[in-house]
Amino acid sequence: MDASIATAIIGLLGAAVVGGLGFILTGLRVAVRTNSDDIKDNGKQIGRLEMAFGRLEERTISEFGQVKDVLARIEATQAEQGRQIEKLSAGDLG
């Protein structure tokens, strides 16, 4: 009778260990799937942010180019005004 009780206890403990491992592995599988989905979502978000940053960068470069053009026109206007002032100062009205 002692052997059958020991066998029953060993069987019960074995079943508990296998059940516990199954529970742990199921939890890990769910966690991995959840993290995988989160990683995919984060990847999509990063992609959208990169696209938005790229558009911002292009717009900034374009606007900087426009500012450079405006500054060049201002400098050309100032240079022309300087030449006209020199002509007027020299008495050359033509």
C-alpha positions in Angstrom: 0.0 0.0 0.0 2.9 2.4 0.7 4.2 1.9 -2.9 0.8 2.7 -4.4 0.5 5.9 -2.3 4.1 6.9 -3.3 3.3 6.2 -7.0 0.1 8.2 -6.7 2.0 11.1 -5.1 4.7 11.0 -7.7 2.1 10.9 -10.5 0.2 13.8 -8.9 3.4 15.8 -8.6 4.4 15.0 -12.2 1.0 16.1 -13.4 1.4 19.3 -11.4 4.8 20.0 -12.9 3.6 19.4 -16.4 0.5 21.6 -15.8 2.7 24.3 -14.3 5.1 24.2 -17.3 2.1 24.3 -19.7 0.7 27.4 -17.9 4.1 29.1 -17.9 4.7 28.4 -21.6 1.2 29.6 -22.5 1.8 32.8 -20.6 5.2 33.3 -22.4 3.5 32.6 -25.8 0.9 35.2 -25.1 3.5 37.7 -23.9 5.6 37.1 -27.0 2.6 37.6 -29.3 1.6 40.8 -27.5 5.2 42.1 -27.7 5.4 41.2 -31.3 2.2 43.1 -32.0 3.5 46.1 -30.0 6.7 46.0 -31.9 4.9 46.0 -35.3 2.7 48.9 -34.1 5.8 50.8 -33.0 7.4 50.1 -36.3 4.4 51.5 -38.1 4.5 54.6 -35.9 8.2 55.1 -36.5 7.6 54.8 -40.2 4.9 57.5 -40.1 7.2 59.8 -38.0 10.1 59.3 -40.5 7.8 60.3 -43.3 6.6 63.3 -41.4 10.2 64.3 -40.6 11.2 63.8 -44.2 8.4 66.2 -45.4 9.4 68.7 -42.7 13.0 68.5 -43.8 12.1 69.0 -47.4 9.9 72.0 -46.6 12.6 73.5 -44.4 15.2 73.1 -47.1 12.8 74.7 -49.6 12.0 77.6 -47.3 15.7 78.1 -46.6 16.3 78.3 -50.3 13.6 80.9 -50.7 15.1 82.9 -47.9 18.5 82.7 -49.6 16.8 84.0 -52.8 15.2 86.9 -51.0 18.5 87.8 -49.3 20.3 87.7 -52.7 17.6 90.0 -54.2 18.0 92.4 -51.2 21.8 92.4 -51.6 21.4 93.1 -55.3 19.0 95.9 -54.7 21.3 97.4 -52.0 24.2 97.2 -54.4 22.2 98.9 -57.2 21.1 101.6 -54.8 24.7 102.1 -53.7 25.8 102.6 -57.4 22.9 105.1 -57.9 23.9 107.0 -54.8 27.6 107.1 -56.0 26.4 108.5 -59.4 24.3 111.1 -57.7 27.2 112.0 -55.4 29.5 112.4 -58.4 26.9 114.6 -60.1 26.2 112.1 -62.9 22.5 112.2 -63.4 22.4 110.2 -66.6 
